[in-house]
Structure formats: C-alpha cells, structure tokens
C-alpha cells in the first residue's frame, strides 16, 4: 500500500461510518443522500483534520519535534483538533488565530472551539488582525522557540499540505472499500472546499485508486476562479509526492455559489441546511464549512444536477462546536422559520 511508507501517529477511530440519510432523501424527492461521518474521527471532538494530523504529527515525531506551531481563524476546527492531538502525544501547541470575521458576537473569542483550545491545554495563543501574513507569523514564532532551545514543527492552516493531505488519500480508499462492502455505486461526492487539503487529497486519492466518482467541492471562501487552480495545484503536488497519476485542472469541480457574504458569514441557505440536517437526521453541521457545503448539496439536488435514484455522498468534516459562537443568528433563524420542522416531518 503506497501510504504505509509515511510516518503516521494513529489518532483516529476508523473507518468512519457511511450512512444513508433516509428522511432527507425522501424530503428531496428521491436522490439517495449518504453521509461519510468524518465528524466521528474520534480525537478532540472529531473532524476531518484528525486524518491529516495523523501524518503531520507522525512526521513531527519522526523529526524529533518537541513543539507544534499552527494557525487558523479564531473559531478554527483545525487548531482545536491540533491542540487535542498534540497534547495526547505530549507536544505543546502554540497557535496564532486570525480575526478573519467582522462583527462577531461579544464572546466569539472565548466560546466554541477557542474554549476547547484551552481545555485541551494549548500552550500559548496569539490573536492577530484579519489579513495578517499567517505563514510569516508562524515563522516568527518558530524562531522564538528555537532561541529557547526548542525544535518546533510548523503545521499550515487546515493541515493543508502534501503530508496532511495523505489523510484524505487514505479516506478516498476507505470510502471506495465501504462502497464495495455495501454494494453501493457512488455517483457524486460533495465536500467543503476551503484550505484545499481535504478536497485535493480526495481528488488525488480517487485518481490513484481509479475510483470513478464525480467529486464536487463547495467553496466556503473563494470564487471558483481562485479555488479551482488552488485545489488543482495541491492535488498535483500530492500526486507527485506519491508518484501516482496526476490530477488535471479540468478534473477539479468547485461550486462557489454558496460562499455568501464571505468566510464564516452564514447566509439564509446555510442556516436552512443546518436546520434541515439537524431536524431530519440529527446531524450537527457548522455555519462555516459543513453548513455551506450541505447547502450546496441541497441546491444541486434542487437544480437537477443530482438526479432521482443517484447516490450522493456528503463528507461531514465536523465543526459543530463552532455553532456556539453563532448562537444569536441561529436562534433568530429558528424563530423566523418555525415552519421548517413542520415541512420536514
């Protein structure tokens, strides 16, 4: 197996379940919607980043690192999972959090994922303004630690580099094996497309294992014209790193119709997706990544892009703890739309 030659710190509970969403499928008129439960990866409350961290922290340990540096937006799922995983391995984490979202609630920087960062034992956290060069800030942090005699290992935002993406090459193989076991023909796979590692890892993995599915990334931040080359470039680097067939830019599909007003800013369709997933299937989505991606899935079904009888797999990448930082807009939406629960029944 081509992944076994890379260092890996086993942190996940795998395979994550592949489940049919019967009530949602009926609500949508017959498209068969399935969910790949990567919100149940196990470590630190679960989420997609744990798959990446297995390989990133495996490399860190192999290199003799004794400290971890990473970064993300204030309510970063990635930072939360990194702190938890690194703590389990005895590595202190230093994080830089970007104030990427304007007009946040008063408790935005202390609740949700930030609260869990502290619970999991983050060594130090520093907040910076939106638009800050985060890679530069991590390099500065690394020099400070080196001056103290430390050997830091830098993990990029979202764990998105070729090493981290190995986790989603692995996930592509896992999903293909589950499809065989369940005698399921998968027509489409939908995933949130942000820092690009998850999307690109799946694209490279499906290509490497000759899995014929239509992979659709729902952008949570960038327009298609920006996100497609970003994902294609990352997928190309992964393929080269593994020594497998390259992924062409023409094979990368990104839909940016559900970004809304920007990163971390939920739109009406985001909240509809969050509420429908919760009230029909008991799934907890977040308003930054999975809510927007699920809104994209709903929109593609309604537009006829996904057809009755087809099987669509939604990669649930976690993030539910971020909901606590969006308490007011969620409650406002629920109050304004009492009919959703009735219509969904």
C-alpha positions as YAML, in Angstrom:
chain: A
units: angstrom
residues:
- id: 1
  name: UNK
  ca: [0.00, 0.00, 0.00]
- id: 2
  name: UNK
  ca: [1.54, 3.32, -1.08]
- id: 3
  name: UNK
  ca: [0.69, 5.14, 2.19]
- id: 4
  name: UNK
  ca: [2.47, 2.76, 4.56]
- id: 5
  name: UNK
  ca: [5.88, 4.25, 3.84]
- id: 6
  name: UNK
  ca: [4.95, 7.52, 5.55]
- id: 7
  name: UNK
  ca: [5.18, 8.05, 9.34]
- id: 8
  name: UNK
  ca: [1.76, 8.03, 10.98]
- id: 9
  name: UNK
  ca: [0.60, 8.67, 14.53]
- id: 10
  name: UNK
  ca: [-2.63, 6.71, 14.85]
- id: 11
  name: UNK
  ca: [-5.22, 9.09, 16.33]
- id: 12
  name: UNK
  ca: [-8.47, 8.24, 14.56]
- id: 13
  name: UNK
  ca: [-11.28, 5.74, 15.02]
- id: 14
  name: UNK
  ca: [-11.56, 4.32, 11.51]
- id: 15
  name: UNK
  ca: [-13.35, 3.60, 9.32]
- id: 16
  name: UNK
  ca: [-15.85, 6.37, 9.96]
- id: 17
  name: UNK
  ca: [-19.44, 5.28, 9.24]
- id: 18
  name: UNK
  ca: [-21.06, 5.62, 5.83]
- id: 19
  name: UNK
  ca: [-24.77, 6.11, 6.50]
- id: 20
  name: UNK
  ca: [-27.87, 6.56, 4.37]
- id: 21
  name: UNK
  ca: [-29.94, 9.65, 5.18]
- id: 22
  name: UNK
  ca: [-33.39, 8.18, 4.55]
- id: 23
  name: UNK
  ca: [-35.57, 11.05, 5.74]
- id: 24
  name: UNK
  ca: [-33.52, 13.68, 3.91]
- id: 25
  name: UNK
  ca: [-33.52, 11.57, 0.73]
- id: 26
  name: UNK
  ca: [-37.32, 11.32, 0.85]
- id: 27
  name: UNK
  ca: [-37.61, 15.06, 1.59]
- id: 28
  name: UNK
  ca: [-35.52, 15.81, -1.51]
- id: 29
  name: UNK
  ca: [-37.67, 13.65, -3.76]
- id: 30
  name: UNK
  ca: [-35.63, 10.52, -4.28]
- id: 31
  name: UNK
  ca: [-31.96, 11.44, -4.61]
- id: 32
  name: UNK
  ca: [-30.16, 8.99, -2.31]
- id: 33
  name: UNK
  ca: [-28.08, 11.05, 0.12]
- id: 34
  name: UNK
  ca: [-25.41, 9.35, 2.19]
- id: 35
  name: UNK
  ca: [-23.08, 10.84, 4.78]
- id: 36
  name: UNK
  ca: [-19.46, 9.91, 5.45]
- id: 37
  name: UNK
  ca: [-19.21, 10.62, 9.17]
- id: 38
  name: UNK
  ca: [-15.80, 12.27, 9.46]
- id: 39
  name: UNK
  ca: [-17.27, 14.24, 12.33]
- id: 40
  name: UNK
  ca: [-16.72, 10.94, 14.20]
- id: 41
  name: UNK
  ca: [-12.97, 10.55, 13.70]
- id: 42
  name: UNK
  ca: [-12.63, 10.44, 17.48]
- id: 43
  name: UNK
  ca: [-9.84, 12.74, 18.62]
- id: 44
  name: UNK
  ca: [-10.66, 16.13, 20.14]
- id: 45
  name: UNK
  ca: [-14.35, 16.01, 19.29]
- id: 46
  name: UNK
  ca: [-13.78, 14.65, 15.79]
- id: 47
  name: UNK
  ca: [-13.50, 16.28, 12.39]
- id: 48
  name: UNK
  ca: [-11.56, 15.98, 9.16]
- id: 49
  name: UNK
  ca: [-8.31, 17.49, 10.41]
- id: 50
  name: UNK
  ca: [-7.54, 14.46, 12.59]
- id: 51
  name: UNK
  ca: [-6.93, 12.36, 9.47]
- id: 52
  name: UNK
  ca: [-4.38, 14.95, 8.34]
- id: 53
  name: UNK
  ca: [-2.82, 15.25, 11.78]
- id: 54
  name: UNK
  ca: [-2.03, 11.55, 11.84]
- id: 55
  name: UNK
  ca: [0.51, 12.09, 9.07]
- id: 56
  name: UNK
  ca: [1.60, 15.59, 10.09]
- id: 57
  name: UNK
  ca: [2.25, 14.66, 13.71]
- id: 58
  name: UNK
  ca: [3.74, 11.36, 12.59]
- id: 59
  name: UNK
  ca: [6.29, 13.36, 10.61]
- id: 60
  name: UNK
  ca: [6.81, 15.75, 13.53]
- id: 61
  name: UNK
  ca: [7.63, 12.88, 15.86]
- id: 62
  name: UNK
  ca: [9.90, 11.27, 13.27]
- id: 63
  name: UNK
  ca: [11.84, 14.53, 13.05]
- id: 64
  name: UNK
  ca: [12.19, 14.79, 16.83]
- id: 65
  name: UNK
  ca: [9.98, 17.87, 17.22]
- id: 66
  name: UNK
  ca: [9.12, 18.96, 20.74]
- id: 67
  name: UNK
  ca: [6.63, 21.76, 19.98]
- id: 68
  name: UNK
  ca: [3.88, 22.39, 17.42]
- id: 69
  name: UNK
  ca: [3.03, 25.71, 15.76]
- id: 70
  name: UNK
  ca: [-0.13, 26.19, 13.75]
- id: 71
  name: UNK
  ca: [-2.69, 28.82, 12.75]
- id: 72
  name: UNK
  ca: [-6.27, 29.38, 11.72]
- id: 73
  name: UNK
  ca: [-9.26, 31.68, 12.03]
- id: 74
  name: UNK
  ca: [-10.46, 32.42, 15.57]
- id: 75
  name: UNK
  ca: [-13.02, 29.59, 15.58]
- id: 76
  name: UNK
  ca: [-10.67, 27.16, 13.87]
- id: 77
  name: UNK
  ca: [-11.68, 23.49, 13.91]
- id: 78
  name: UNK
  ca: [-8.15, 22.67, 12.79]
- id: 79
  name: UNK
  ca: [-6.49, 24.41, 15.74]
- id: 80
  name: UNK
  ca: [-8.84, 22.69, 18.21]
- id: 81
  name: UNK
  ca: [-8.06, 19.26, 16.80]
- id: 82
  name: UNK
  ca: [-4.33, 20.03, 16.58]
- id: 83
  name: UNK
  ca: [-4.14, 21.03, 20.26]
- id: 84
  name: UNK
  ca: [-6.01, 17.88, 21.31]
- id: 85
  name: UNK
  ca: [-3.92, 15.51, 19.16]
- id: 86
  name: UNK
  ca: [-0.61, 17.14, 20.04]
- id: 87
  name: UNK
  ca: [-1.47, 17.06, 23.74]
- id: 88
  name: UNK
  ca: [-2.18, 13.33, 23.51]
- id: 89
  name: UNK
  ca: [1.31, 12.91, 22.07]
- id: 90
  name: UNK
  ca: [2.91, 15.13, 24.70]
- id: 91
  name: UNK
  ca: [3.65, 18.03, 22.37]
- id: 92
  name: UNK
  ca: [2.79, 21.63, 23.40]
- id: 93
  name: UNK
  ca: [0.93, 23.70, 20.79]
- id: 94
  name: UNK
  ca: [1.48, 27.39, 20.01]
- id: 95
  name: UNK
  ca: [-1.30, 28.86, 17.87]
- id: 96
  name: UNK
  ca: [-1.97, 32.09, 16.01]
- id: 97
  name: UNK
  ca: [-5.64, 32.93, 15.48]
- id: 98
  name: UNK
  ca: [-6.69, 35.39, 12.79]
- id: 99
  name: UNK
  ca: [-9.59, 37.76, 13.38]
- id: 100
  name: UNK
  ca: [-10.89, 36.98, 9.91]
- id: 101
  name: UNK
  ca: [-14.57, 37.68, 10.53]
- id: 102
  name: UNK
  ca: [-16.01, 41.13, 11.23]
- id: 103
  name: UNK
  ca: [-18.94, 41.98, 13.51]
- id: 104
  name: UNK
  ca: [-18.74, 38.91, 15.71]
- id: 105
  name: UNK
  ca: [-20.54, 38.26, 18.99]
- id: 106
  name: UNK
  ca: [-19.01, 39.54, 22.22]
- id: 107
  name: UNK
  ca: [-17.99, 36.02, 23.29]
- id: 108
  name: UNK
  ca: [-16.68, 34.93, 19.88]
- id: 109
  name: UNK
  ca: [-13.07, 34.69, 21.06]
- id: 110
  name: UNK
  ca: [-13.77, 32.68, 24.22]
- id: 111
  name: UNK
  ca: [-16.52, 30.20, 23.30]
- id: 112
  name: UNK
  ca: [-16.81, 27.21, 20.97]
- id: 113
  name: UNK
  ca: [-13.50, 25.99, 19.57]
- id: 114
  name: UNK
  ca: [-11.50, 28.61, 21.49]
- id: 115
  name: UNK
  ca: [-12.83, 27.31, 24.79]
- id: 116
  name: UNK
  ca: [-11.82, 23.80, 23.75]
- id: 117
  name: UNK
  ca: [-8.35, 25.02, 22.71]
- id: 118
  name: UNK
  ca: [-7.80, 25.96, 26.34]
- id: 119
  name: UNK
  ca: [-9.45, 22.80, 27.68]
- id: 120
  name: UNK
  ca: [-7.09, 20.66, 25.57]
- id: 121
  name: UNK
  ca: [-4.13, 22.54, 27.01]
- id: 122
  name: UNK
  ca: [-2.94, 25.00, 24.39]
- id: 123
  name: UNK
  ca: [0.47, 26.30, 25.46]
- id: 124
  name: UNK
  ca: [0.07, 29.80, 24.01]
- id: 125
  name: UNK
  ca: [-2.37, 31.55, 21.70]
- id: 126
  name: UNK
  ca: [-1.98, 34.88, 19.99]
- id: 127
  name: UNK
  ca: [-4.73, 36.81, 18.14]
- id: 128
  name: UNK
  ca: [-3.85, 38.84, 15.04]
- id: 129
  name: UNK
  ca: [-5.78, 41.10, 12.68]
- id: 130
  name: UNK
  ca: [-7.56, 39.83, 9.60]
- id: 131
  name: UNK
  ca: [-5.32, 39.77, 6.53]
- id: 132
  name: UNK
  ca: [-2.15, 39.10, 8.52]
- id: 133
  name: UNK
  ca: [0.54, 37.03, 6.77]
- id: 134
  name: UNK
  ca: [0.00, 33.90, 8.85]
- id: 135
  name: UNK
  ca: [2.93, 31.94, 7.44]
- id: 136
  name: UNK
  ca: [5.23, 34.82, 8.36]
- id: 137
  name: UNK
  ca: [3.80, 34.90, 11.88]
- id: 138
  name: UNK
  ca: [4.38, 31.16, 12.31]
- id: 139
  name: UNK
  ca: [7.97, 31.57, 11.13]
- id: 140
  name: UNK
  ca: [8.48, 34.32, 13.73]
- id: 141
  name: UNK
  ca: [7.02, 32.05, 16.41]
- id: 142
  name: UNK
  ca: [9.35, 29.25, 15.31]
- id: 143
  name: UNK
  ca: [12.42, 31.49, 15.67]
- id: 144
  name: UNK
  ca: [11.35, 32.44, 19.19]
- id: 145
  name: UNK
  ca: [11.06, 28.79, 20.17]
- id: 146
  name: UNK
  ca: [14.35, 27.86, 18.55]
- id: 147
  name: UNK
  ca: [16.04, 30.61, 20.57]
- id: 148
  name: UNK
  ca: [14.75, 28.82, 23.69]
- id: 149
  name: UNK
  ca: [16.29, 25.55, 22.54]
- id: 150
  name: UNK
  ca: [13.06, 24.06, 21.18]
- id: 151
  name: UNK
  ca: [12.62, 22.11, 17.95]
- id: 152
  name: UNK
  ca: [9.26, 23.31, 16.60]
- id: 153
  name: UNK
  ca: [7.28, 21.71, 13.80]
- id: 154
  name: UNK
  ca: [5.03, 24.01, 11.76]
- id: 155
  name: UNK
  ca: [1.62, 22.77, 10.63]
- id: 156
  name: UNK
  ca: [-0.02, 25.01, 7.98]
- id: 157
  name: UNK
  ca: [-3.57, 26.29, 8.29]
- id: 158
  name: UNK
  ca: [-6.07, 23.48, 7.89]
- id: 159
  name: UNK
  ca: [-3.21, 20.98, 7.89]
- id: 160
  name: UNK
  ca: [-3.24, 21.55, 4.14]
- id: 161
  name: UNK
  ca: [-0.01, 20.40, 2.54]
- id: 162
  name: UNK
  ca: [1.03, 17.19, 0.81]
- id: 163
  name: UNK
  ca: [1.76, 15.41, 4.09]
- id: 164
  name: UNK
  ca: [-1.56, 16.35, 5.68]
- id: 165
  name: UNK
  ca: [-3.47, 15.50, 2.50]
- id: 166
  name: UNK
  ca: [-2.33, 11.88, 2.81]
- id: 167
  name: UNK
  ca: [-5.13, 11.54, 5.35]
- id: 168
  name: UNK
  ca: [-7.66, 12.15, 2.59]
- id: 169
  name: UNK
  ca: [-5.92, 9.93, 0.09]
- id: 170
  name: UNK
  ca: [-6.47, 7.29, 2.77]
- id: 171
  name: UNK
  ca: [-10.11, 8.43, 3.14]
- id: 172
  name: UNK
  ca: [-10.69, 8.01, -0.61]
- id: 173
  name: UNK
  ca: [-9.56, 4.38, -0.37]
- id: 174
  name: UNK
  ca: [-11.65, 3.85, 2.76]
- id: 175
  name: UNK
  ca: [-14.79, 5.16, 1.06]
- id: 176
  name: UNK
  ca: [-14.15, 3.00, -2.03]
- id: 177
  name: UNK
  ca: [-13.84, -0.08, 0.18]
- id: 178
  name: UNK
  ca: [-17.05, 0.77, 2.03]
- id: 179
  name: UNK
  ca: [-18.88, 1.17, -1.27]
- id: 180
  name: UNK
  ca: [-17.77, -2.33, -2.27]
- id: 181
  name: UNK
  ca: [-18.81, -3.77, 1.10]
- id: 182
  name: UNK
  ca: [-22.24, -2.11, 0.91]
- id: 183
  name: UNK
  ca: [-22.67, -2.82, -2.81]
- id: 184
  name: UNK
  ca: [-23.14, 0.89, -3.37]
- id: 185
  name: UNK
  ca: [-22.49, 2.68, -6.65]
- id: 186
  name: UNK
  ca: [-21.45, 6.22, -5.69]
- id: 187
  name: UNK
  ca: [-22.33, 8.80, -8.35]
- id: 188
  name: UNK
  ca: [-21.28, 12.01, -6.60]
- id: 189
  name: UNK
  ca: [-19.21, 13.05, -3.57]
- id: 190
  name: UNK
  ca: [-19.70, 16.52, -2.04]
- id: 191
  name: UNK
  ca: [-17.17, 18.14, 0.29]
- id: 192
  name: UNK
  ca: [-16.42, 21.60, 1.66]
- id: 193
  name: UNK
  ca: [-13.51, 23.22, -0.18]
- id: 194
  name: UNK
  ca: [-11.53, 25.69, 1.93]
- id: 195
  name: UNK
  ca: [-7.81, 25.45, 2.60]
- id: 196
  name: UNK
  ca: [-7.87, 22.76, -0.14]
- id: 197
  name: UNK
  ca: [-6.17, 19.80, 1.60]
- id: 198
  name: UNK
  ca: [-9.30, 17.67, 2.07]
- id: 199
  name: UNK
  ca: [-10.65, 18.36, -1.41]
- id: 200
  name: UNK
  ca: [-7.27, 17.88, -3.09]
- id: 201
  name: UNK
  ca: [-6.48, 14.74, -1.07]
- id: 202
  name: UNK
  ca: [-9.76, 13.14, -2.13]
- id: 203
  name: UNK
  ca: [-9.17, 14.13, -5.76]
- id: 204
  name: UNK
  ca: [-5.69, 12.61, -5.75]
- id: 205
  name: UNK
  ca: [-6.90, 9.54, -3.89]
- id: 206
  name: UNK
  ca: [-9.82, 8.83, -6.20]
- id: 207
  name: UNK
  ca: [-7.44, 9.20, -9.14]
- id: 208
  name: UNK
  ca: [-4.77, 6.96, -7.60]
- id: 209
  name: UNK
  ca: [-7.27, 4.20, -6.79]
- id: 210
  name: UNK
  ca: [-9.22, 4.57, -10.07]
- id: 211
  name: UNK
  ca: [-12.45, 5.41, -8.26]
- id: 212
  name: UNK
  ca: [-14.90, 6.80, -10.78]
- id: 213
  name: UNK
  ca: [-16.97, 9.37, -8.89]
- id: 214
  name: UNK
  ca: [-17.92, 12.97, -9.56]
- id: 215
  name: UNK
  ca: [-16.19, 14.93, -6.80]
- id: 216
  name: UNK
  ca: [-17.73, 18.37, -6.13]
- id: 217
  name: UNK
  ca: [-16.10, 20.88, -3.81]
- id: 218
  name: UNK
  ca: [-18.38, 23.56, -2.38]
- id: 219
  name: UNK
  ca: [-16.22, 26.61, -1.78]
- id: 220
  name: UNK
  ca: [-16.58, 28.25, 1.63]
- id: 221
  name: UNK
  ca: [-14.45, 31.29, 0.93]
- id: 222
  name: UNK
  ca: [-13.07, 31.86, -2.59]
- id: 223
  name: UNK
  ca: [-14.70, 32.22, -6.03]
- id: 224
  name: UNK
  ca: [-14.34, 29.26, -8.38]
- id: 225
  name: UNK
  ca: [-11.73, 31.09, -10.48]
- id: 226
  name: UNK
  ca: [-9.45, 31.22, -7.44]
- id: 227
  name: UNK
  ca: [-10.33, 27.93, -5.74]
- id: 228
  name: UNK
  ca: [-10.05, 25.60, -8.75]
- id: 229
  name: UNK
  ca: [-6.37, 26.37, -9.50]
- id: 230
  name: UNK
  ca: [-5.61, 26.23, -5.78]
- id: 231
  name: UNK
  ca: [-7.09, 22.74, -5.41]
- id: 232
  name: UNK
  ca: [-5.59, 21.57, -8.72]
- id: 233
  name: UNK
  ca: [-2.13, 22.75, -7.70]
- id: 234
  name: UNK
  ca: [-2.38, 20.99, -4.33]
- id: 235
  name: UNK
  ca: [-3.72, 17.79, -5.92]
- id: 236
  name: UNK
  ca: [-0.85, 17.87, -8.43]
- id: 237
  name: UNK
  ca: [1.71, 18.18, -5.63]
- id: 238
  name: UNK
  ca: [0.10, 15.26, -3.77]
- id: 239
  name: UNK
  ca: [0.17, 13.06, -6.88]
- id: 240
  name: UNK
  ca: [3.84, 13.91, -7.48]
- id: 241
  name: UNK
  ca: [4.65, 13.24, -3.82]
- id: 242
  name: UNK
  ca: [3.01, 9.81, -4.05]
- id: 243
  name: UNK
  ca: [4.30, 9.02, -7.52]
- id: 244
  name: UNK
  ca: [0.84, 8.40, -8.96]
- id: 245
  name: UNK
  ca: [-1.12, 9.72, -11.94]
- id: 246
  name: UNK
  ca: [-1.58, 13.48, -11.92]
- id: 247
  name: UNK
  ca: [-4.93, 15.19, -11.44]
- id: 248
  name: UNK
  ca: [-5.74, 17.64, -14.24]
- id: 249
  name: UNK
  ca: [-7.23, 21.05, -13.51]
- id: 250
  name: UNK
  ca: [-10.16, 20.15, -15.75]
- id: 251
  name: UNK
  ca: [-10.99, 17.32, -13.33]
- id: 252
  name: UNK
  ca: [-11.43, 19.70, -10.37]
- id: 253
  name: UNK
  ca: [-15.00, 20.85, -9.79]
- id: 254
  name: UNK
  ca: [-15.73, 23.76, -7.46]
- id: 255
  name: UNK
  ca: [-19.05, 25.50, -6.91]
- id: 256
  name: UNK
  ca: [-18.79, 28.88, -5.19]
- id: 257
  name: UNK
  ca: [-22.49, 29.80, -5.25]
- id: 258
  name: UNK
  ca: [-22.83, 29.18, -1.52]
- id: 259
  name: UNK
  ca: [-20.00, 31.32, -0.13]
- id: 260
  name: UNK
  ca: [-22.47, 34.08, 0.74]
- id: 261
  name: UNK
  ca: [-21.00, 37.32, 2.07]
- id: 262
  name: UNK
  ca: [-17.67, 35.70, 2.85]
- id: 263
  name: UNK
  ca: [-15.77, 33.25, 5.02]
- id: 264
  name: UNK
  ca: [-17.53, 32.50, 8.28]
- id: 265
  name: UNK
  ca: [-20.59, 34.55, 7.34]
- id: 266
  name: UNK
  ca: [-23.64, 32.25, 7.06]
- id: 267
  name: UNK
  ca: [-26.35, 33.02, 4.53]
- id: 268
  name: UNK
  ca: [-30.03, 32.06, 4.69]
- id: 269
  name: UNK
  ca: [-29.32, 28.86, 2.75]
- id: 270
  name: UNK
  ca: [-26.56, 27.99, 5.23]
- id: 271
  name: UNK
  ca: [-28.96, 28.10, 8.15]
- id: 272
  name: UNK
  ca: [-31.61, 26.17, 6.22]
- id: 273
  name: UNK
  ca: [-29.06, 23.41, 5.62]
- id: 274
  name: UNK
  ca: [-28.00, 23.38, 9.28]
- id: 275
  name: UNK
  ca: [-31.61, 23.14, 10.48]
- id: 276
  name: UNK
  ca: [-32.72, 20.50, 7.96]
- id: 277
  name: UNK
  ca: [-29.74, 18.27, 8.73]
- id: 278
  name: UNK
  ca: [-30.46, 18.56, 12.46]
- id: 279
  name: UNK
  ca: [-34.23, 18.09, 12.35]
- id: 280
  name: UNK
  ca: [-34.36, 15.38, 9.70]
- id: 281
  name: UNK
  ca: [-31.26, 13.37, 10.56]
- id: 282
  name: UNK
  ca: [-29.89, 14.52, 13.92]
- id: 283
  name: UNK
  ca: [-26.70, 15.77, 12.28]
- id: 284
  name: UNK
  ca: [-24.87, 18.80, 13.66]
- id: 285
  name: UNK
  ca: [-23.37, 20.99, 10.94]
- id: 286
  name: UNK
  ca: [-21.46, 24.24, 11.40]
- id: 287
  name: UNK
  ca: [-22.14, 27.59, 9.66]
- id: 288
  name: UNK
  ca: [-18.59, 27.99, 8.30]
- id: 289
  name: UNK
  ca: [-17.83, 24.76, 6.42]
- id: 290
  name: UNK
  ca: [-20.33, 21.91, 6.54]
- id: 291
  name: UNK
  ca: [-23.40, 24.16, 6.58]
- id: 292
  name: UNK
  ca: [-22.33, 25.86, 3.37]
- id: 293
  name: UNK
  ca: [-21.30, 22.57, 1.76]
- id: 294
  name: UNK
  ca: [-24.62, 20.95, 2.67]
- id: 295
  name: UNK
  ca: [-26.45, 23.99, 1.32]
- id: 296
  name: UNK
  ca: [-24.57, 23.36, -1.92]
- id: 297
  name: UNK
  ca: [-25.71, 19.74, -1.96]
- id: 298
  name: UNK
  ca: [-29.33, 20.81, -1.42]
- id: 299
  name: UNK
  ca: [-29.05, 23.42, -4.18]
- id: 300
  name: UNK
  ca: [-27.56, 20.94, -6.65]
- id: 301
  name: UNK
  ca: [-30.36, 18.48, -5.97]
- id: 302
  name: UNK
  ca: [-32.99, 21.17, -6.42]
- id: 303
  name: UNK
  ca: [-31.42, 22.38, -9.67]
- id: 304
  name: UNK
  ca: [-31.44, 18.86, -11.12]
- id: 305
  name: UNK
  ca: [-27.66, 18.44, -11.15]
- id: 306
  name: UNK
  ca: [-28.12, 15.36, -8.94]
- id: 307
  name: UNK
  ca: [-30.95, 13.17, -10.15]
- id: 308
  name: UNK
  ca: [-33.51, 10.85, -8.61]
- id: 309
  name: UNK
  ca: [-32.01, 7.43, -7.94]
- id: 310
  name: UNK
  ca: [-28.40, 8.68, -7.89]
- id: 311
  name: UNK
  ca: [-26.23, 8.16, -4.82]
- id: 312
  name: UNK
  ca: [-24.62, 11.28, -3.38]
- id: 313
  name: UNK
  ca: [-22.12, 11.03, -0.51]
- id: 314
  name: UNK
  ca: [-21.64, 14.08, 1.69]
- id: 315
  name: UNK
  ca: [-18.33, 14.23, 3.56]
- id: 316
  name: UNK
  ca: [-19.24, 15.53, 7.02]
- id: 317
  name: UNK
  ca: [-15.98, 17.17, 8.08]
- id: 318
  name: UNK
  ca: [-17.17, 18.12, 11.58]
- id: 319
  name: UNK
  ca: [-17.08, 21.57, 13.14]
- id: 320
  name: UNK
  ca: [-20.25, 21.51, 15.23]
- id: 321
  name: UNK
  ca: [-18.56, 23.18, 18.21]
- id: 322
  name: UNK
  ca: [-18.39, 26.37, 16.15]
- id: 323
  name: UNK
  ca: [-22.16, 26.69, 16.41]
- id: 324
  name: UNK
  ca: [-21.79, 28.03, 19.93]
- id: 325
  name: UNK
  ca: [-20.08, 31.12, 18.54]
- id: 326
  name: UNK
  ca: [-23.14, 31.74, 16.33]
- id: 327
  name: UNK
  ca: [-25.84, 31.35, 18.95]
- id: 328
  name: UNK
  ca: [-27.72, 34.60, 18.24]
- id: 329
  name: UNK
  ca: [-28.10, 34.28, 14.43]
- id: 330
  name: UNK
  ca: [-29.06, 30.61, 14.73]
- id: 331
  name: UNK
  ca: [-31.76, 31.34, 17.31]
- id: 332
  name: UNK
  ca: [-33.01, 34.24, 15.18]
- id: 333
  name: UNK
  ca: [-33.28, 31.95, 12.16]
- id: 334
  name: UNK
  ca: [-35.14, 29.27, 14.12]
- id: 335
  name: UNK
  ca: [-37.57, 31.87, 15.45]
- id: 336
  name: UNK
  ca: [-38.16, 33.27, 11.96]
- id: 337
  name: UNK
  ca: [-38.70, 29.83, 10.38]
- id: 338
  name: UNK
  ca: [-40.91, 27.70, 12.65]
- id: 339
  name: UNK
  ca: [-42.37, 26.06, 9.55]
- id: 340
  name: UNK
  ca: [-39.17, 24.14, 8.76]
- id: 341
  name: UNK
  ca: [-39.75, 21.45, 11.36]
- id: 342
  name: UNK
  ca: [-43.36, 21.02, 10.21]
- id: 343
  name: UNK
  ca: [-42.47, 20.85, 6.49]
- id: 344
  name: UNK
  ca: [-39.64, 18.45, 7.15]
- id: 345
  name: UNK
  ca: [-41.84, 15.98, 9.03]
...
